[in-house]
Amino acid sequence: MLASWLLLILGIGLLVFPAPHPASLFRREIPGPGMEGHNLIEMMKCWQNWVDLIRAGAGAWILTHFPLAIGSWFQGGVNRVALMAQMIILTSGVIVQCIRFRREFRVVAPCFYLQGVTLAFSWPELGLFAVLAAWTLTFARKNVDWLLPGLAVALALGGYLLQGVTMPVLFNTALVCVPWLLSILFFKPLLFLKRSNAFRRTSSAG
């Protein structure tokens, strides 16, 4: 029981508390002539993104592979209670990653964080398929704005074909849509975590 609680606390900590990110890394995707692939490369060069992927994946894995102690308090319906607890924790974690207050209110798209959650929370083959499909679409379109929509569509379609309609897959798909919903709700542009756009500005100026 104590081990379950400690693992649960560790998982919540990894999922909810965001890693420190300099405000200068939060940038908007603005496509420019000849610069379409630059944003993707700069996003992958940002080591903070990979930290987010690892901690989100580890947190979601702990959440799904170790029994939640809260479930043992109920007579029956343990799986339902555990799933509800997982959904509340993951939703809270994503919202915390999206909302940032640094000089101004910002909505951030935690793309790598959501990929880490997807790889650990969904069926492994489905999670891997969804992530690879999302990146394939993103590179094909040369625009990071396609990453989360691609992930959501791949999850929904792959889940339906491989597993049928299940609550975890539906929830995971909805979770990927949270950044866009917050962006619309607060009338804020969606920002992405990537390195400086100095190369873009220099090229555009020339």
C-alpha positions as CSV (number, residue, x, y, z in Angstrom):
1,M,0.0,0.0,0.0
2,L,2.8,2.5,0.9
3,A,4.6,1.6,-2.3
4,S,1.5,2.3,-4.3
5,W,1.0,5.7,-2.7
6,L,4.7,6.7,-3.2
7,L,4.5,5.7,-6.9
8,L,1.3,7.5,-7.3
9,I,2.8,10.7,-5.8
10,L,5.8,10.3,-8.1
11,G,3.6,9.9,-11.1
12,I,1.5,12.9,-10.2
13,G,4.6,15.0,-9.7
14,L,6.0,14.1,-13.1
15,L,2.8,14.8,-14.8
16,V,1.6,18.0,-13.1
17,F,4.6,20.1,-12.3
18,P,6.0,21.6,-15.5
19,A,9.7,21.7,-16.2
20,P,11.2,25.2,-16.1
21,H,11.1,26.7,-19.6
22,P,12.6,30.1,-20.5
23,A,9.9,32.5,-21.8
24,S,12.0,33.0,-25.0
25,L,11.3,29.4,-26.1
26,F,7.5,29.9,-26.4
27,R,7.0,30.9,-30.1
28,R,4.2,31.0,-32.5
29,E,4.2,29.0,-35.7
30,I,4.3,31.6,-38.6
31,P,5.0,29.9,-41.9
32,G,7.3,31.8,-44.2
33,P,8.6,31.2,-47.8
34,G,11.5,28.7,-47.8
35,M,11.3,28.4,-44.0
36,E,8.6,25.7,-43.7
37,G,10.9,23.0,-42.3
38,H,12.8,25.3,-40.0
39,N,10.2,25.3,-37.2
40,L,10.2,21.5,-37.1
41,I,14.0,21.3,-36.7
42,E,14.1,24.0,-34.1
43,M,11.3,22.2,-32.2
44,M,13.3,19.0,-32.2
45,K,16.5,20.8,-31.2
46,C,14.9,22.1,-28.0
47,W,16.0,19.7,-25.3
48,Q,13.2,20.8,-23.0
49,N,10.8,19.1,-25.3
50,W,12.5,15.7,-24.9
51,V,12.5,16.2,-21.1
52,D,8.7,16.8,-21.3
53,L,8.3,13.6,-23.4
54,I,10.2,11.5,-20.9
55,R,8.7,12.8,-17.8
56,A,5.1,12.6,-19.2
57,G,5.7,9.1,-20.5
58,A,7.2,8.0,-17.1
59,G,4.3,9.6,-15.2
60,A,1.6,8.1,-17.4
61,W,3.3,4.7,-17.2
62,I,3.3,4.8,-13.4
63,L,-0.3,5.9,-13.4
64,T,-1.4,3.0,-15.6
65,H,0.9,0.2,-14.6
66,F,0.7,0.5,-10.8
67,P,-2.7,0.0,-8.9
68,L,-4.0,3.3,-7.5
69,A,-4.4,3.0,-3.8
70,I,-7.7,4.9,-3.9
71,G,-9.3,2.0,-5.8
72,S,-8.9,-0.3,-2.8
73,W,-11.2,1.9,-0.7
74,F,-14.2,0.9,-2.7
75,Q,-16.2,-2.3,-2.8
76,G,-16.3,-3.2,-6.5
77,G,-15.8,-0.8,-9.4
78,V,-12.1,-0.6,-8.7
79,N,-11.2,-0.3,-12.4
80,R,-13.8,2.4,-12.9
81,V,-12.5,4.4,-9.9
82,A,-8.9,4.0,-11.1
83,L,-9.7,5.2,-14.6
84,M,-11.6,8.2,-13.3
85,A,-8.6,9.1,-11.1
86,Q,-6.2,8.7,-14.0
87,M,-8.4,10.9,-16.2
88,I,-8.6,13.7,-13.5
89,I,-4.8,13.6,-13.0
90,L,-3.9,13.6,-16.7
91,T,-6.4,16.4,-17.5
92,S,-5.1,18.5,-14.7
93,G,-1.5,17.8,-15.8
94,V,-2.2,18.9,-19.4
95,I,-4.0,22.1,-18.4
96,V,-1.1,23.0,-16.1
97,Q,1.4,22.5,-19.0
98,C,-0.8,24.7,-21.3
99,I,-1.3,27.7,-19.1
100,R,1.6,30.0,-18.5
101,F,1.8,33.4,-16.8
102,R,5.1,35.1,-17.8
103,R,4.6,38.9,-18.3
104,E,1.3,37.9,-20.0
105,F,-1.2,35.1,-20.2
106,R,-0.1,32.4,-22.7
107,V,-1.5,29.1,-24.0
108,V,1.2,26.6,-24.9
109,A,0.9,23.4,-26.9
110,P,2.8,20.7,-24.9
111,C,3.3,18.5,-28.0
112,F,6.1,16.3,-26.7
113,Y,4.3,16.0,-23.3
114,L,1.2,14.7,-25.0
115,Q,3.2,12.3,-27.1
116,G,4.7,10.9,-24.0
117,V,1.3,10.5,-22.4
118,T,0.0,8.8,-25.5
119,L,2.9,6.3,-25.7
120,A,2.3,5.3,-22.1
121,F,-1.4,5.6,-21.6
122,S,-2.7,4.0,-24.8
123,W,-2.0,0.5,-26.1
124,P,1.7,0.6,-26.9
125,E,1.3,-0.3,-30.6
126,L,-1.5,2.3,-30.9
127,G,0.5,5.0,-29.2
128,L,3.5,4.4,-31.4
129,F,1.3,4.4,-34.5
130,A,-0.3,7.7,-33.5
131,V,3.0,9.4,-32.8
132,L,4.6,8.2,-36.0
133,A,1.6,9.1,-38.1
134,A,1.4,12.6,-36.5
135,W,5.1,13.3,-37.3
136,T,4.7,12.0,-40.8
137,L,1.8,14.3,-41.4
138,T,3.7,17.2,-39.8
139,F,6.8,16.8,-41.9
140,A,4.6,16.3,-45.0
141,R,2.8,19.6,-44.3
142,K,6.0,21.2,-43.0
143,N,4.0,23.0,-40.3
144,V,4.0,22.2,-36.5
145,D,0.3,23.2,-36.4
146,W,-0.5,19.8,-37.8
147,L,1.2,17.8,-35.0
148,L,-1.6,17.7,-32.5
149,P,-4.5,17.4,-35.0
150,G,-2.6,14.5,-36.6
151,L,-2.0,12.9,-33.3
152,A,-5.7,13.1,-32.4
153,V,-6.9,11.8,-35.7
154,A,-4.4,8.9,-35.7
155,L,-5.4,8.0,-32.2
156,A,-9.1,8.0,-33.0
157,L,-8.8,6.1,-36.3
158,G,-6.1,3.7,-35.1
159,G,-8.0,3.0,-31.9
160,Y,-11.2,2.3,-33.7
161,L,-9.5,-0.1,-36.2
162,L,-7.3,-1.9,-33.6
163,Q,-9.4,-1.9,-30.5
164,G,-12.8,-0.5,-31.3
165,V,-14.3,2.3,-29.3
166,T,-12.9,2.3,-25.8
167,M,-13.0,4.9,-23.0
168,P,-9.1,5.2,-22.6
169,V,-8.7,5.9,-26.4
170,L,-11.6,8.4,-26.4
171,F,-10.1,10.1,-23.4
172,N,-6.6,10.2,-24.8
173,T,-7.9,11.7,-28.1
174,A,-9.8,14.4,-26.2
175,L,-6.7,15.1,-24.1
176,V,-4.7,15.9,-27.2
177,C,-7.4,18.5,-28.2
178,V,-7.2,20.4,-24.8
179,P,-4.5,22.9,-26.0
180,W,-6.6,23.9,-29.0
181,L,-9.7,24.2,-26.9
182,L,-8.0,26.4,-24.4
183,S,-6.6,28.5,-27.2
184,I,-10.1,29.1,-28.6
185,L,-11.6,29.6,-25.1
186,F,-9.2,32.3,-24.1
187,F,-8.7,33.8,-27.6
188,K,-5.0,33.3,-27.5
189,P,-2.7,32.0,-30.2
190,L,-1.2,28.6,-29.5
191,L,2.5,28.8,-28.8
192,F,5.1,26.0,-29.4
193,L,8.2,25.2,-27.4
194,K,11.1,25.7,-29.9
195,R,14.4,27.4,-30.2
196,S,15.0,30.9,-31.4
197,N,13.5,32.1,-34.7
198,A,16.6,34.3,-35.4
199,F,17.3,32.4,-38.6
200,R,13.7,33.0,-39.8
201,R,13.9,36.7,-39.1
202,T,17.2,37.1,-40.8
203,S,16.1,35.2,-43.9
204,S,12.7,37.0,-44.0
205,A,14.5,40.4,-43.7
206,G,16.8,39.5,-46.6
